[in-house]
Amino acid sequence: MALRPEEITSVLKQEIKDFQVGVKMESTGIILSVGDGIARIYGLDDCIAGELLDFPGGELGIALNLEESNVGAVLCGEGKGIKEGDTVKRTGKVASIPVGKGLLGRVVDALGRPIDGKGPIVSSETRPIEFKAPGVLVRESVKEPLQTGIKAIDGMIPIGRGQRELIIGDRQTGKTAVAIDTIINQKGKDVYCIYVATGQKASSVLSVIKKLEEFGAMEYTTVVCASADAPATLQYLSPYTGAAIGEYYLYNGMHALVIYDDLTKQAAAYRELSLLLRRPPGREAFPGDVFYLHSRLLERAAKMRANLGGGSLTALPIIETQAGDVSGYIPTNVISITDGQIYLESDLFFQGVRPAINVGLSVSRVGGNAQTKAMKKVAGKLRLDLAQYRELAAFTQFGSDMDKATLDQLNRGSRLVEVLKQGQYTPFSITQQVSILYIATKGLIDDVPVDKIQDFEKGFHPFLAEKYPDVVNDLEKQKELTDSVAQRIERAANEFKALFLKK
């Protein structure tokens, strides 16, 4: 049988057409040096900033420094077994984490990997850890209240959905307590919570998780944990991970609250990485871009316009000060980025005023926009009365001769201070807050002994709910303190006071 050349040609052409290269092209580099969680890699010419890199033994790293001759990468683990001369591969993707409602009730690390022993996370969606903040045109002004359940905050330093409110103070002054109470108070309010523990002791994080479980708050909460013994890379990334989890709710028309506890530790971890990467140190050895570290994180909190779903992401960053110094580098940076601060003072804490909120230094730049009409009406004079009381108390502490007006003001102020004291894990409903603040500012409890105010309040709320349920219903539905409601609250207060003082 004779072979025709044209047949051979057509077969060869077909074979060439169908031929597929079996060799997969990969961009690889060689480790020049490794130590202290930092690797310098030669050969990754097309690497992008923030890209995940694949190290030997399944270890991951992130490219942070793109230099002319090498790439500076930070390791996400301990880096055991990684040595000079090893091959590193590009993954071609920036660090991303799984997001969605599958993370509710779970504890994850800074790369979204579960660390609670409850199996893999069920999620069909991922988001990059670093993401551009929403622009001005897609945002809306903050106007919906995000109630903390803490009388002093909801009354004088209100927080709105989409706001960034800083919690600042020395260590052991109750900063985390305020944040945890706020999470507990979101039960049944359609707000999903993310608690980011950065640089905390593992035992402290565990006790927080146990408290959240005890109050049924883990059902709507995700915990991101990069404890004190975690690599600096994970401590640096963890707040961004929390923001990415919260953004899922923000961009899907839901409401989320994220707590960064605390950003001082994140800044310290970033300083450690920067100095090891040989970036030039500046003030307090922090690199010049440490402001950008926190601004690009906190700007991701927003209230979206109604036509874009109307979702919100509220941020409560925590900053630890040294001996009450709010003029430090990191505190001043974060104060300038946020929409106000809740300042917790050691002196007040040790005097037994808890939460130890300094009314003079605390502020909310959103103010009354984030309050219901009832609360706005009641709390209007509260801040001024307290500030005047503190000044007067300091001025008259050594004086013995005082006129009746001064004595009355001191008596009223001391009772207001007692009313604003609140135990941990006891959030108050907006109705309870409005009713007790109303009778306190109206002077209806000026004749109740100061040491009995707390007992009076404990008994008054059940009395009001039982004998005047219409007051509670009207306040919850209308969210307004009408003259009719105010009169009924006064009547209830006088009735209960008569019973209380008889005891």
Summary of the structure (lengths in Angstrom):
residues: 503
radius of gyration: 28.7
end to end distance: 121.4
largest distance: 130.7
contacts: 1653
relative contact order: 0.10
helix: 44%
strand: 20%
